[in-house]
Amino acid sequence: MIKLLLIPFTILLTGMSWWMPVDNTSHFKNAVICHPLEDGMIAFAGDPEFQALHPIPIPISANELGKMISYPTSDGKSAGAYLVKAKQTSFKWLFVYQEWWGLNDHIKQEADRYYSDLGESVNVLAIDMYDGKVTADPKIAGQYMQGTNPTRLESIVKGAYHFAGSNAKVANIGWCFGGSWSLRSAIIGGNQNIGSVIFYGMPVKDVEQLKKLNSDVLGLFANEQYISKEIIEQFAVDMKSAGKQLQYKIFDAVHGFANPSNPKHDAAKTKEAYEMALGYLRKKF
């Protein structure tokens, strides 16, 4: 008798489910990106030979023309960044992406230098992709890079675009880990993106993603085994397949050659690469 009573009760509950209010958005609250752009460099971040390409940096200090700020991200958290504001109101923005060490004084110095050489007319935002973590130890840097979450990284980038505003025109530049994210940021930015400079970063290999670029790309690479000549040449093929322009040069120098805090820093090659990057950005702005 009890079973006979339970059957209609179960049917009643099932039938009620079509009108009962259901929160279908709860599982999306922290899932901002469906298919995050993963960084191919993470695969060899723990490789001792790759770590050896990153000797302990020489301490440097930045003048810090800007200041640290925070902004909300779409995953309900916040992100940090070093901001140098244009002298006058401007919709021009340069997003600067850190090496695998984190947002250190070297990156702040680079942000200041591009700000000054772009005539103080461009807002420069050096984005903290590690949520405050910084190191000078190659092993820990590898751990930091391996420990990043692609969804969180995209949320940080999207938050930066939102912070800059819907009218912002954004160019991107980065080194190593940040070189990869300069390109990924350009893809994420859609129509707001006006350019991307990659310093020895791993390219995006998905042609369908490259088709989303709203700009050409300048690649400044090193003579190395990890982001090899073959990978770079394939990137050129992929960009052509995507209908996008790529200008690049492979410098006869080590990975990280453009970092003045790198004991293996090449001043002459850095000057040449910097002039190429600055000329590219001046045309964009």
C-alpha positions in Angstrom: 0.0 0.0 0.0 2.9 2.3 0.9 4.5 1.6 -2.5 1.3 2.5 -4.3 1.2 5.8 -2.5 4.8 6.6 -3.3 4.4 6.2 -7.0 1.9 9.1 -7.6 3.9 11.2 -5.1 7.1 10.7 -7.2 5.3 11.5 -10.4 3.9 14.6 -8.8 7.4 15.8 -7.8 8.7 15.1 -11.3 5.9 17.0 -12.9 6.5 19.9 -10.6 10.1 20.3 -11.6 9.2 22.1 -14.8 7.9 25.2 -13.0 10.0 25.2 -9.8 12.6 28.0 -9.9 16.1 26.6 -10.7 19.4 28.5 -10.5 20.9 27.4 -13.8 23.7 30.0 -13.5 25.3 28.9 -10.3 27.9 26.7 -12.0 28.9 29.6 -14.3 29.7 32.1 -11.6 33.4 31.1 -11.5 33.6 29.8 -15.1 34.1 32.8 -17.2 35.9 31.2 -20.1 34.8 28.1 -21.9 38.0 27.4 -23.8 41.0 29.2 -22.2 44.1 29.9 -24.3 46.8 27.8 -22.7 50.4 28.8 -22.8 52.6 26.2 -24.5 55.6 27.3 -22.5 54.2 25.8 -19.4 55.0 22.3 -20.7 58.7 22.8 -20.2 58.7 25.3 -17.3 60.0 22.5 -15.0 62.8 21.4 -17.4 66.1 22.1 -15.7 67.7 23.0 -19.1 65.0 25.6 -19.7 65.4 26.9 -16.2 69.1 27.2 -16.9 68.3 29.7 -19.7 67.1 32.0 -16.9 70.1 32.8 -14.6 69.3 34.6 -11.3 68.6 38.2 -12.4 70.9 41.1 -11.3 68.9 43.4 -9.0 67.8 46.6 -10.6 65.5 49.4 -9.3 62.8 51.3 -11.2 62.1 55.0 -11.0 58.4 54.0 -10.8 56.7 56.8 -12.8 53.4 55.1 -12.0 51.7 53.3 -9.1 50.3 49.9 -8.2 46.5 49.6 -8.6 43.9 46.9 -8.5 40.9 46.2 -10.6 38.0 43.7 -10.5 38.1 40.5 -12.6 35.2 38.6 -14.0 35.8 35.6 -11.8 34.7 37.7 -8.7 38.3 38.4 -7.6 40.7 41.3 -8.3 44.0 41.7 -10.1 47.0 44.0 -9.6 48.8 46.1 -12.1 51.4 48.8 -12.4 49.8 51.8 -14.1 51.5 54.8 -15.7 48.7 57.2 -16.8 49.0 59.4 -19.9 49.6 63.1 -19.2 46.2 63.9 -20.8 43.1 61.8 -21.1 43.8 59.1 -23.7 42.1 56.0 -25.1 45.5 54.7 -26.1 46.7 51.8 -23.9 49.8 49.5 -23.8 49.4 46.3 -21.9 52.8 45.0 -20.6 53.2 41.4 -19.7 55.8 40.1 -17.3 58.5 37.5 -17.7 58.2 34.3 -15.6 59.7 36.0 -12.6 56.6 38.0 -11.9 55.8 41.7 -12.0 59.2 42.9 -10.8 61.3 46.1 -11.0 62.6 45.1 -14.5 59.0 45.0 -15.9 58.1 48.3 -14.2 61.3 49.8 -15.7 60.2 48.6 -19.2 56.7 50.1 -18.6 58.3 53.4 -17.7 60.6 53.4 -20.7 57.9 52.7 -23.2 55.7 55.3 -21.5 58.4 58.0 -21.9 59.4 57.0 -25.4 55.8 57.0 -26.6 55.6 60.6 -25.6 53.7 60.2 -22.3 50.5 60.0 -24.4 49.8 56.3 -23.9 48.4 54.7 -20.7 50.8 51.9 -19.8 49.5 49.0 -17.7 51.9 46.3 -16.6 49.6 43.4 -15.5 50.4 41.2 -12.6 49.7 37.7 -13.9 50.9 35.9 -10.7 48.6 37.7 -8.3 51.4 39.2 -6.3 54.0 36.5 -6.5 57.6 37.5 -7.5 60.8 35.5 -7.4 64.4 35.6 -8.5 64.8 31.8 -8.3 64.5 30.0 -11.6 63.1 26.9 -10.0 60.4 28.8 -8.2 59.7 30.8 -11.3 59.1 27.5 -13.1 56.7 26.4 -10.3 54.9 29.7 -10.5 54.4 29.4 -14.3 53.4 25.8 -14.0 50.9 26.7 -11.3 49.0 29.2 -13.3 45.4 28.6 -14.2 44.5 29.5 -17.8 41.0 30.5 -16.8 42.3 32.8 -14.1 44.9 34.3 -16.5 42.2 35.1 -19.1 40.0 36.6 -16.4 42.9 38.9 -15.4 43.4 40.0 -19.1 39.7 40.5 -19.6 39.5 42.6 -16.4 42.3 44.8 -17.8 40.4 45.4 -20.9 37.3 46.3 -18.9 39.4 48.6 -16.7 40.8 50.4 -19.8 37.2 50.9 -21.0 35.2 50.0 -24.1 36.8 52.9 -26.1 40.3 51.8 -25.4 42.7 50.9 -28.2 45.2 48.4 -26.9 48.6 47.2 -28.0 50.4 44.5 -26.2 54.0 43.6 -25.4 55.6 41.0 -23.3 58.7 38.8 -22.8 59.1 35.1 -22.3 55.9 34.0 -20.5 54.7 37.5 -21.1 55.6 37.2 -24.8 53.1 34.4 -25.1 50.5 36.4 -23.2 51.0 39.5 -25.4 49.7 37.4 -28.3 46.9 35.8 -26.3 45.9 39.2 -25.0 45.7 40.5 -28.5 43.3 37.6 -29.4 41.2 38.1 -26.3 41.0 41.9 -27.0 39.1 41.4 -30.2 38.4 44.7 -32.0 40.0 46.7 -29.2 43.4 45.2 -30.0 45.6 47.2 -32.3 49.0 45.3 -32.0 51.1 42.7 -30.4 54.9 42.5 -29.8 56.3 39.1 -28.7 59.7 38.8 -27.2 60.8 35.1 -27.3 57.3 33.8 -26.2 55.6 30.7 -27.4 53.2 31.4 -30.3 49.5 30.3 -30.4 49.4 27.3 -32.6 45.6 27.2 -33.2 44.9 28.8 -36.6 41.3 29.3 -35.7 42.3 31.4 -32.7 44.8 33.4 -34.8 42.0 34.3 -37.2 40.5 36.3 -34.3 43.4 38.7 -34.3 42.5 42.3 -35.2 46.1 43.2 -35.9 49.4 42.1 -37.3 52.1 40.8 -34.9 55.8 41.6 -34.4 57.9 38.7 -33.2 61.4 39.2 -31.7 62.9 35.8 -31.0 66.2 34.3 -29.8 68.3 31.5 -31.2 67.2 28.7 -28.9 66.0 25.1 -28.8 62.7 25.6 -27.0 61.0 28.3 -29.1 63.0 27.1 -32.0 63.4 28.3 -35.5 61.1 25.5 -36.7 58.3 26.6 -34.2 58.7 30.3 -35.4 58.6 29.4 -39.0 55.5 27.3 -38.4 54.0 30.3 -36.6 54.6 32.3 -39.8 52.8 29.6 -41.9 49.9 29.6 -39.4 49.6 33.4 -39.4 49.5 33.3 -43.2 46.8 30.6 -43.1 44.8 32.8 -40.8 45.1 35.7 -43.1 47.2 37.8 -40.7 50.5 39.6 -41.1 53.6 38.6 -39.1 57.0 40.4 -39.1 59.7 38.6 -37.2 63.4 38.4 -36.6 65.4 35.6 -34.9 68.3 37.3 -33.1 71.6 35.5 -32.7 71.3 35.8 -28.9 70.2 33.8 -25.9 66.6 33.5 -24.5 66.1 36.6 -22.4 68.7 38.6 -24.1 66.6 41.8 -23.9 66.4 41.8 -20.1 69.1 44.2 -18.6 68.9 42.3 -15.4 69.9 39.0 -17.2 73.6 38.3 -16.7 73.6 37.2 -20.4 72.0 40.5 -21.5 73.1 41.6 -25.0 73.0 45.4 -25.0 73.5 45.7 -28.8 70.8 43.2 -29.7 68.5 44.7 -27.1 68.9 48.2 -28.7 68.0 46.8 -32.1 65.0 44.9 -30.8 63.8 47.8 -28.7 63.9 50.2 -31.7 61.9 47.7 -33.8 59.3 47.3 -31.0 59.1 51.1 -30.4 58.8 51.8 -34.1 56.0 49.3 -34.4 54.1 50.7 -31.4 54.5 54.3 -32.6 52.8 53.4 -35.8 49.9 51.7 -33.9 49.4 54.8 -31.7 
